[in-house]
Amino acid sequence: MEKELHILVVDDEAIVHETLGDYLVQCGHAVRCAREGQEALACLEREYFDLVLLDILMPRMSGLELLSRIQRLYPEISVVMISGHGTMETAIQALRLGAVDFLTKPIRLLELDAVLEKSTRVRRLSMERNRLKETICHLQGNHPSTRSAPQVLGTSRQTEVVREQILLSARAGCDTVLVCGETGTGKEVVARQIHFQSDVREQPFIAVSCPALPDTLVESELFGHVRGAFTGAAGDRIGCFELANGGTLFLDEVADLSAGAQAKLLRVLETRMVRRIGGNREIAVDVRVVAATNTQLETLVERGRFRQDLLYRMNAFAIYLAPLRDRREDILPLARQFLADFAGARGMHFEGISPQAEEHLTSLELPGNARELRNMVERASILSGGGWLLPEHFLPPFAGTPAPPRSPRRTTPAAAAGERERILASLQAARWNRRQAAKTLGMAYSTLRSKIAKYRLE
């Protein structure tokens, strides 16, 4: 029979070893026994255990002292305290020191079975969590065998400052970093570089797009939930904070989080503890959080749409990414790298970007910044078919796509003003919850965001 759990029984009474040990073996578990603290520590050093059943009253080293050592040296091991003289004060002290449960002698088999079932469930969740971490590491290129990360390219002074700030925050071990900049400036690239240049580079990097999370599931995605927490919660779910434990969690467009999620995020940043939805246990997490935004959070704070205390907590170390129009000397290094990436991915050869095309690129405004530039280079590489990329290859988006026939329509200033007022009223009625306002207006969330920018409603 496959052993479910590896259990260490620590008690100075031989009768406990015999009766308890025999029962655990009959249940299909692998069991080791120790009579006192030092022997138990020696066992823990030699072997891996899922669960320790630990007596409180023992010679030379008390069970509570051994519990403290186990929590310090092997925090992943569950410890259940056992006592023949159990009191409420002793049980509370043991739980405060990190014990997951407390049993009194003589041990009732039903209570012991409940402890074993819970420990088995915890072990399975831990194995699933590790499997998910490994999968995510492979998918996101953070496996130890993949020692690379996107580079922050450019020769401008602004970019050089960003590289210095990345190195400083990574080496200093900043647990919270705020990255600000317009859409497409490369905020996730900065987050990945912070992760890669730190001591946790071999741990998971988890990226979360906050606008992509439905309002009803955002807290479950970030913090997890337990079975039955809400309709549809058929099983326990590990949240992104737990998945990123030991590594880095990147929260893109953090300003889109709801007020409730902001409050919970603040608590996690302050305590480094996560409580799953519907759960009654707090889970310690060691995570660097890199939050990104393309909006002025100070303005959102003034309008009551973002928590001021959360802004202060995240703004301990901030990195600002200037738009490409303010650092035009970075355009060509980025464009050349994008072309090299496409050539390698497609197995094609390009002579490069012609001088005329380079002059054309550096004259563009590029409101979409590096993301828009990347798309332009990819489109130009396809149109060129190889060789040199010429100015005519750098067409504006959709230039080669015939537009469907439609009646000419001109938006009058009065119509634009009316639309602006209608959007503003819906946003105010929804307390600036953009998702709710989009539903009220009957338009796509992305359309609402573009109109908010168009009418300067930020």
Beta strands, then each sheet from edge to edge (+ up, - down):
strand 1: 6-10
strand 2: 30-34
strand 3: 51-55
strand 4: 78-83
strand 5: 101-104
strand 6: 176-181
strand 7: 205-209
strand 8: 248-252
strand 9: 273-275
strand 10: 282-284
strand 11: 288-293
strand 12: 318-321
strand 13: 350-353
strand 14: 387-389
sheet 1: 2+ 1+ 3+ 4+ 5+
sheet 2: 7+ 8+ 11+ 6+ 12+
sheet 3: 9+ 10-
sheet 4: 13+ 14+
end
